[in-house]
């Protein structure tokens, strides 16, 4: 009886409560519609990706995780190696349900992809390699290529093949000695030293042997002005 009297005496409160309730209902409907629309978009995206990569056979994938579980296991290297052996040209790799890329194993497939002139600034490696021949196209690409071609002619590069092969051979000999010790090997340092030797021998005509001769002083021990730290005045 008291609530009825309050309703009769204060009708604006009833209208306000009804308006708030309708507003929340409208918001719920809008949110539900957005969720349904997003789900439909994801579904069509999934179907589109499946249709695009249907022509490329690949390892079995989970409908939700894709190949993430296989790539996060301890035998990740073994999985990728077995995939490359089973699919020698290329195969899709799914990172979840809606992100997929084509894993290229054959050099001819890689050549067809990387020599294309349609790479733009959105290329993933653009921030690392800069606006070079790989990214540029059009007149600017031809201009840069015209400037670099004489310095990288086949006849000029042929003598350096033996030099680089010798540096790689030294690195492989070191690896053969290290793997007999039944422990892990950090490859980055060895590859960096091999690259340094190759550059010093080919670009500067300096017979560097940094891979085996570690008596060369490090930058921390270099004289003032030659190290990476400014000298005191």
N, C-alpha and C positions, 0 to 999 in steps of 0.2 A: 504493500500500500504506500509505503514511504517512497519507494523508487518511482512509482507511477506519478506521485505528486511532484517529485523533483523533475521528472520528464516534462510534465505539463508546465511547471513554473520556469524551466530553463530549456527551451527547445533548441537554442543555439548550440548547447553542449552536445546534444544528440547529433546535430548536423555535422559538427566538427569531428566527432568520433567516426561518423560514417565516411567523411571525406578522407580522413587519415587512413582508414581501412581500405578504401578504394585505391588510394595512392599506392599503398604497399602491395595490393593485389596487382595493380598495373605494373609496378616495378618487377614483381615476381614473374609476370607474364613476359615482360621485355627481356629479362635475364634468361628465362627459359628459351625464348626464341633465339637469342644470341648463341646460347649453348648448342641448340639444335642446328643452327646455321653453320657454326664452326665445325660441328661433327660431320655435317654433310660435306663441307669443303675438304676436311681431312680425308673423308672416305673417297671423294673423287680424286684427290691428289694421290692417294694410295693406289687407286685403280689405274690412274694415268702412268704412274711409275712402273707398276707391274706390266702394263702394256708396252712401255718403252723398252724395258729390260727383258722382255719375254724372249727375245731372240738370242740372249746371251745366257747360256747355261752356267750354273754356279752351284756352290755347296748349299746343302739344305739350311734353311733359315727359320728362326722362330718368328711367329707372327707379330710379337710385341718387341722382343729384344733384338731381333735380327741376328747378327753375328757378334754382338758385343761380348757375350759370355765367352765365345771362343777366342776373342782378341784380348781378353783380360786374364786369361789363364796363364799358368807358368809355361805351358807348351805352345805359346802364341807363335813363336818362330817355326815350330814344327808344323802347326796348322797352316800357316801361310806358305811354307815350302811345299806341303802336300797339295795345297790348292793350285800352286803354280805348276806342279807336275801333272795334276789331273786336268787342269784347264790351261794349256800352254800358251794360249793367245790372250785371253782376257776373261774376266768374270765379275759379276756385281758383288759388292760388299755392302750389306745393310747395317747401318748404325741406328737401330730402332726400326720403327715402322714407316717413317716418312723421310728419312735421310739415307740416300744411297749414292755410291759413286762406282765408277768402273775401274777395277784393278787391272792394269795393263801389265802383261808378262812378256809379250813378244816385242823385240826391238822394232820390227816393221810397223806394228800397231802404234808404238810410241812415236816413231818417226812421222807417221801420218797425222798424229795429234799435234806434235810440237812444232812442226814446220808450217802449220797453218798461219795465215796472216790475220785471222780474226780474233786474236787475243787482245784484250783491252785492259784498261787500268783496273778492272774488277778482278783480274787474274790473281789467284791467291798468293803467288810469289812476287807480286809487283812491288810490295813494300820492301822486300829483301834484295831483289836484284836490280831494282830501279828501272828507269825508262830506257832500256837498251834495245838491241835488235830483236829480242824475243817478244817484247811488248809493242814496240812501235809498228806502224804500218803507213802505207802511202808514201808521199814524196820524202818525208823525213826519214823513213826506213831506208829508202834507196840512197839517200845522201850519206847516212851513217855507214851503210854497207860499202859504198864506193870508197869511203875513207879507210875502212878497215881491210878490205879485200887484198890490197898489195902486201900488207904486213902479215897476212895469214894465208898466203898462197901455198898450194900443195908442195911446190918445190922448196919453199922456205921451211915448211914444217917437217918434211920427211927426215932430215938429219936428226931432229930432236926425238924421233920415235925411239931410237936406240937408247938415248939418254934417259928418257922417262921409263923405259922398260928396265934399265939397270937399277933405277931407284926402286921400282916396284919389286924387283927380284931381291934386293936387300931386305925390304920389308917382309917379304914372304919367308925368307930364310930366318929372320928373327922370330916370326910366328911359329915356324917349325920347332925352334928351340924352346919356345915358351909353352907350347901345348903339351910337350912331354912331361911338364911338371905337374900336370893334372890340376890346374887352377884356371880361374877366369882371366881373360886378357882384355884390357881396356884398349879398344881399337882407335879411339879418337886421336890419342897422342901419336900413335904410329903413323896413321894416315896423314896427320898434320906435318910430321917431320918428313915423310916421303914427298909431300907436296912442296915443302920448303926446299928440299934438295933439288927437285925437278925444276923449280922456278929459278933457283940460284944458278944451276948449270945451263939452262936453256936461255933465260932472259938476260943474265948478267955474266955469262961465261966464267963463272966462279965454280971451281971444283969443290963444292960443299959435300961434306960427309957427316951431316948432322945426325943421321940415324944411328951411326955407330960411334962417332966421336963426340962424347958428351962433355969434353973438356972446354968447349966454347963457352965463354962466360954468358950468364943469363943477363937480361936487361937490368936486373937489380944491381949487378956488379959492373955494369958498363960505366965508362968515364962520364963525368958531368957533361951534359949537352947531347949525349948519344942515347941516353935512357929515356924512358917515358916520363921521368919526373923533371921539373925545371930545376936548374942549378941555382944555387944561392949566389947573389951578387955581393 
